Amino acid sequence: MFAEERQEKIAGLLKEKSSIKVSELSNIFNVSESTIRRDLQDMEQKGLLTRTHGGAVQAKKTNFEPTFEEKEDKKHYEKADIGRLAASLIEDNDTIILDSGTTTLEIAKNIKAKNVTIITNSLDIALELSNKEDIELIIAGGTLRKVTRAMVGYLTESTLRNFRVDKAFIGTNGISAEEGITTPNFTEAQSKKAMMNVANKVFVVADSSKFNEVSFSVISPIRAVTAIITNTDLDKTVIKDFEEAGVEIITAID
């Protein structure tokens, strides 16, 4: 098989499953892993894919970022399921950080625990929780990013460093076993990292469309996460990859 034909088939495979490993391609085409790596390098130069450690993902602009309103309309029911499950992990007397995002907003809507202290950088979560009894609300100051409606920057990070919390629930644009947790904006990534750094347990909340996606700015390696809470339509092979990387996947029940 000529390299061009093999690369065309690799592109087809990526359209079907969004990410693939070098070892898997080597077995499929019965060629050496070094040959596959050369294929992937050629394809990346042509803009056909993005190489990752040990494989490749579909090519896309890593700094693309949908607005809060665009994300709010996407996978709403899945996010609601994830929010209910994540909220059930919040116990009486917990101290919590809720990151800004449409999925974390669903967590705020479903909190049933009593005497909970919540720190957030989200205008929408702050509004949602402002009239709820049994919740002490702390709003992290900072600079407002209108596209995500999140407070970010030095003031946000400085505020967060004054606390130590039981659990943090973090939203993200990309989750990859090799590349970690990523988001398009560097400043927002730093604020999310600050949240993770002060939490005993870190839960990433994201629907299945975020898996095997890689954005521009790294928030953390995958091993820094306690568990990922997602919906049930995640491919079993993807779940296996993350479990082998030492990260628990918790799926919401439909």
Secondary structure by P-SEA (a helix, b strand, c coil): ccaaaaaaaaaaaaaacccccaaaaaaaccccaaaaaaaaaaaaaacccccccccccccccccccccaaaaaacaaaaaaaaaaaaaaacccbbbbbbcccaaaaaaaacccccbbbbbbccaaaaaaaccccccbbbbbbccccccccccccaaaaaaaaaccccbbbbbbcbbbcccccccccaaaaaaaaaaaaaccbbbbbbccccccccccccccccccccbbbbcccccaaaaaaaaaacbbbbbbcc
